[in-house]
């Protein structure tokens, strides 16, 4: 029996027509290009990417969604991909935001390449995750591949956060009149559609049987109520593992040694194993009660503003690229980006941790960078932005 040749590593996440992809890239740029089939794609939790190299050394990135994560349906993944490509094109033409340039995209399998994709420029520089944003976390003993990160001083961190503040202020200068997600139309213009916020779509929330309003929203209060409904409906209908409301997941960064981290993990495992605490009725009730408490925050969080701004839904060190002088060169991964309340944009990004508020010093630096371009932000708005940061973390579970 003839042995089948091993599958190229490039097809780790999906089978697609590589020849058609190379032909498309060559047609768009007018130069020949290649792709190393022996290299496996780089991947994150939701997408994977490979790189095409032209004969003059220029590189493009080819991205597609991972369909093994069960985070949301294929239909939602397609909508998010199309909206991301549309958002990138909008930001490139309407805002001074360093983002990849989109050359081609498709939200369906009905194309010559055979899968939904975005073909875009490769971000220059290196990801900020190559640098030590926080003190290094403890690692397992005898680990074979220790992650070595480049050093950053506190002034370096402040310089980067100051730039982020300025970049985010540019987003505030391109307002929308509804809370919505962007889609490019056939004429190169932009239309709006349902809100694809992570709170409404991730963790299989797009499959909730409860009818959750997804907009577009004309009022902040309606949008916030929808996010709360997604949280409580999740608690009623979907799995909660590994989340227990009153027992946060231990993280290595919070412990001095690997042994202490493992001990905390084991204690939590023993605790949640009794009486099915994760999927039990008490944990579900706790999340529903949290939703009721969040509803009391809505009047304080919302305003009568009719101007809404795009914000990055998942800004962390892996999505920010910098050059050797720590100038921000690109911000990537805008999937699920939504035009929402300006307080979402004003919230200082946590970058290295989504569960802890940024330090007072970095928050002040971010606000100073933002205020250089948009000086009319009131103290009340900054305070509501911090509340929004906390609100968002709870609704995402």
QUILIN-V811420 format. One record per helix or strand of 3 or more residues. SS is the DSSP state (helix for helix, strand for strand). FROM is the first residue (numbers start at 1). TO is the last residue. If there is no record, write none. Layout:
ss: [SS,SS]
from: [FROM,FROM]
to: [TO,TO]
//
This chain:
ss: [helix,helix,strand,strand,helix,strand,strand,helix,helix,strand,strand,helix,helix,helix,helix,helix,helix,strand,helix,strand,strand,strand,helix,helix,helix]
from: [9,18,47,59,74,102,117,128,154,179,190,198,205,220,252,258,281,308,317,320,328,338,342,360,379]
to: [11,29,54,65,94,106,121,130,172,184,193,201,207,237,254,276,301,311,319,322,331,340,346,373,395]
//
